[in-house]
Amino acid sequence: MVAFTKGLHEIGDGLHAYLQPDGGWGYSNAGLVTGDGVSLLVDTLFDLRLTQEMLDTMAPIVAAAPVATLVNTHANGDHCYGNALMAGTEIIAPRETAAEMAAVTPAMMHMFLTTDLGDVLTPYLRRIFGDFAFEGIEIAPPTSTFTGRLRLDVGGRPVDLIEVGPAHTAGDTIAHVPDARAVFTGDILFIGGTPIVWAGPVGNWIAACDLILGLDVETVVPGHGPVTDKQGVESVRSYLEHILREARERHAAGMTSYDAARDIDLGEFADWGESERIAVNVDTIYEELDPSHEPADVIERFTRMAEMAAG
């Protein structure tokens, strides 16, 4: 993982990225777009403590330009559980994201951390999620939804929301700020960490990378990891193409998805964080390739990742 620092980073005029090293499980990024007397927040964080810390850091800016709108790039909790602190704010997300927010609740995450799920899975879950406090968080869902594209006016400056899912999740959105030549990608990009394909299809995710590469942008804020540029987008695209090609070959050879995941040589991507996510990625690709393939449930998927992480 490339070294980067925690906190609010100015990346353009009236444009900030809030970064959380090391970008691994749960340590996501957010963004702040400020116009004339008003601001837009892109994503909240995994729990209330971290979100409040972020909001406190932003306070000197939003004192003169309050956050009127929050955009959730997707439904994973590390990008929306902090919504609970945004009472009175318009919350916008694609229709699919709004529907998916109810699927993995803070209560479920708390259960994962407090239930004995076996000698392999329990320590893994507590290692990757033990830093976060999920108890007592209530989901604050979007107050309005959209499909396709939506242009927002943030104090006189345009922000384009572009739906690119399903890919990482059932609903994924990027937020393009044309006048700053910048884009907030949500979890379409993991920089220094391994992408995880919860939903797919991978082809949609590759198309989302192509869309970003086609935008007139210089600054790219990923869902996890340091701020990057189009080279970071190309790296994620290359990883997705690699696992798609390798999984197809093993599927054609009759290997199970888990055997295939353990067999694939990650090559240049082997040193990316959370490489065990390939267990989920290959299982999702198998589901794309064969409608009769029964995908592993969430407990089994995490168990496979735990086993691979343990070597």
Number of C-alpha atoms within 10 A of each C-alpha: 15 12 10 14 13 13 18 20 15 13 16 14 11 14 19 20 24 25 26 24 18 21 25 19 16 21 22 26 31 30 28 24 24 24 19 12 15 20 24 26 22 26 30 31 25 26 26 21 15 18 24 16 13 19 19 12 14 18 14 10 17 19 11 13 18 18 24 18 18 24 27 27 33 30 27 21 23 23 27 26 26 23 27 16 18 18 9 10 17 15 23 22 27 29 17 20 27 24 15 17 19 13 11 13 19 21 14 13 17 18 14 18 21 13 9 11 15 10 8 16 20 18 16 20 18 14 12 15 19 16 13 19 17 23 14 11 18 15 17 18 21 22 13 13 15 16 15 12 15 16 12 16 13 19 16 12 15 16 21 17 25 22 24 27 26 23 24 25 24 21 23 26 30 28 25 23 21 15 13 19 14 22 25 28 28 26 26 31 29 26 26 23 23 24 24 25 25 20 20 20 21 23 16 15 26 21 15 26 24 14 12 21 16 10 14 15 18 13 18 24 30 29 28 29 26 27 20 15 17 16 11 20 23 17 17 23 20 16 18 21 16 16 20 17 12 17 27 16 13 19 17 9 10 11 14 15 25 19 13 23 26 16 13 15 13 17 9 9 17 12 13 17 19 19 18 23 23 26 25 26 28 28 24 24 26 23 18 16 15 10 9 9 15 11 16 17 9 12 12 13 19 21 21 23 24 20 15 18 14 10 8
